[in-house]
Amino acid sequence: MAVLQDALDFIPRYTGLTPVTFFTVVALVMGIYYLITSMLAPPPPPVKRSVVLPLPPPVQLGEVTLEELAAYNGSDPQKPLLMAIKAQIYDVSQSRAFYGPGGPYALFAGKDASRALAKMSFEDSDLTGDIEGLSPYELEALTDWEYKFMSKYVKVGVIKPSAPDSVDGEAPAAEFEPVKSEAPVESDAPIESETEKVVEAEPTAESHPVA
């Protein structure tokens, strides 16, 4: 306490100011100093902002096969990002963070993932549009996904149904063509009756005189 009191007595003795006035003046001087230095300092470099280009409008594809749909899985940044639910194809390019490469649902892109979405499965065997054998609960979950996609994304096409496979080893049945019978050729020769076809008998031998 004695040291602090000596310091307070020192201020008016050598400055002629009260301690309160002295500290006020010191605070003002420091404030003005920082204000001037901040005004003379060079401006900070501008922050570089990444330019986000707008997404191109969805392109209607019409009917495509599953093999053609696989080309839109996000591996080519120049192509839209597509996926299908119940054979209906949607453009999910605006959600590339989820369905694009590295996203949590990237394996669904370029496929009809109806069964996987219904079961919330990430197994390769479920990455198909076959929904046979699903439970009522799973079908209801798939319907919820379908409504979500219909309300958020643009439908751009449908999956072309595959042609049914023919049975192996079964040859197509040959067409039956009836055989036309030829009409008998007419002849001008008279037709002999059965009675006229009697074989002529040998002539009766003449009786010889008895010697």
URKA-V433264 format. One record per residue. N is the residue number from 0. RES is the residue in one letter. SS is DSSP state (h for helix, s for strand, l for the rest). NEAR is the number of other C-alpha atoms within 8 Angstrom. D_CENTER is the distance of its C-alpha to the mean C-alpha in whole Angstrom. Layout:
N&RES&SS&NEAR&D_CENTER  N&RES&SS&NEAR&D_CENTER
This chain:
0&M&l&4&81  1&A&h&5&84  2&V&h&6&82  3&L&h&7&80  4&Q&h&8&83  5&D&h&8&84  6&A&h&8&81  7&L&h&9&81  8&D&h&8&85  9&F&h&8&84  10&I&h&13&82  11&P&h&11&85  12&R&h&7&87  13&Y&h&6&86  14&T&h&6&83  15&G&l&7&85  16&L&l&8&82  17&T&l&8&81  18&P&h&9&79  19&V&h&6&76  20&T&h&8&77  21&F&h&10&76  22&F&h&8&73  23&T&h&8&72  24&V&h&8&73  25&V&h&8&71  26&A&h&8&68  27&L&h&8&68  28&V&h&8&69  29&M&h&8&66  30&G&h&8&64  31&I&h&8&65  32&Y&h&8&64  33&Y&h&8&61  34&L&h&8&60  35&I&h&8&62  36&T&h&8&60  37&S&h&7&56  38&M&h&6&57  39&L&h&6&58  40&A&l&6&55  41&P&l&4&53  42&P&l&4&50  43&P&l&4&47  44&P&l&4&44  45&P&l&4&41  46&V&l&4&38  47&K&l&4&35  48&R&l&4&32  49&S&l&4&29  50&V&l&4&28  51&V&l&4&24  52&L&l&4&23  53&P&l&4&22  54&L&l&6&18  55&P&l&4&18  56&P&l&4&17  57&P&l&8&14  58&V&l&5&14  59&Q&l&7&13  60&L&l&7&12  61&G&s&7&13  62&E&s&8&12  63&V&s&11&10  64&T&l&10&10  65&L&h&10&8  66&E&h&6&10  67&E&h&8&10  68&L&h&13&6  69&A&h&10&7  70&A&h&10&9  71&Y&h&15&7  72&N&l&15&7  73&G&l&14&10  74&S&l&7&13  75&D&l&8&14  76&P&l&6&15  77&Q&l&4&16  78&K&l&7&12  79&P&l&11&10  80&L&l&15&8  81&L&s&16&4  82&M&s&17&2  83&A&s&14&4  84&I&s&11&8  85&K&l&7&11  86&A&l&9&9  87&Q&s&10&9  88&I&s&14&6  89&Y&s&13&7  90&D&s&14&8  91&V&l&13&9  92&S&h&10&11  93&Q&h&6&14  94&S&h&8&13  95&R&h&11&13  96&A&h&8&15  97&F&h&10&13  98&Y&h&15&10  99&G&l&15&11  100&P&l&9&14  101&G&l&7&16  102&G&l&10&15  103&P&l&6&15  104&Y&l&9&12  105&A&h&12&11  106&L&h&6&10  107&F&h&11&7  108&A&l&15&5  109&G&l&14&3  110&K&l&14&4  111&D&s&15&5  112&A&l&14&8  113&S&h&15&10  114&R&h&13&13  115&A&h&13&13  116&L&h&11&13  117&A&h&13&15  118&K&h&8&17  119&M&l&6&16  120&S&l&8&16  121&F&l&8&15  122&E&l&7&16  123&D&h&5&15  124&S&h&5&16  125&D&h&10&14  126&L&l&14&11  127&T&l&11&10  128&G&l&11&10  129&D&l&6&14  130&I&l&7&16  131&E&l&4&19  132&G&l&4&22  133&L&l&8&21  134&S&l&6&23  135&P&h&6&24  136&Y&h&6&24  137&E&h&10&20  138&L&h&10&19  139&E&h&9&21  140&A&h&11&19  141&L&h&12&15  142&T&h&8&17  143&D&h&8&18  144&W&h&9&14  145&E&h&9&13  146&Y&h&8&16  147&K&h&8&15  148&F&h&10&12  149&M&h&9&14  150&S&h&6&17  151&K&h&6&15  152&Y&l&9&12  153&V&s&10&12  154&K&s&10&11  155&V&s&12&10  156&G&s&12&10  157&V&s&11&10  158&I&s&11&9  159&K&l&8&13  160&P&l&5&15  161&S&l&5&16  162&A&l&4&20  163&P&l&4&22  164&D&l&4&24  165&S&l&5&28  166&V&l&5&30  167&D&l&4&31  168&G&l&4&35  169&E&l&6&35  170&A&l&4&37  171&P&l&4&37  172&A&l&4&40  173&A&l&4&42  174&E&l&4&43  175&F&l&4&47  176&E&l&4&49  177&P&l&4&53  178&V&l&4&56  179&K&l&4&58  180&S&l&4&62  181&E&l&4&64  182&A&l&4&67  183&P&l&4&70  184&V&l&4&72  185&E&l&4&75  186&S&l&4&79  187&D&l&4&82  188&A&l&4&84  189&P&l&4&85  190&I&l&4&84  191&E&l&6&87  192&S&l&6&87  193&E&h&6&87  194&T&h&5&91  195&E&h&6&92  196&K&h&7&90  197&V&l&6&93  198&V&l&4&94  199&E&l&4&98  200&A&l&4&100  201&E&l&4&103  202&P&l&4&106  203&T&l&4&109  204&A&l&4&112  205&E&l&4&115  206&S&l&4&118  207&H&l&4&120  208&P&l&4&124  209&V&l&3&125  210&A&l&2&128
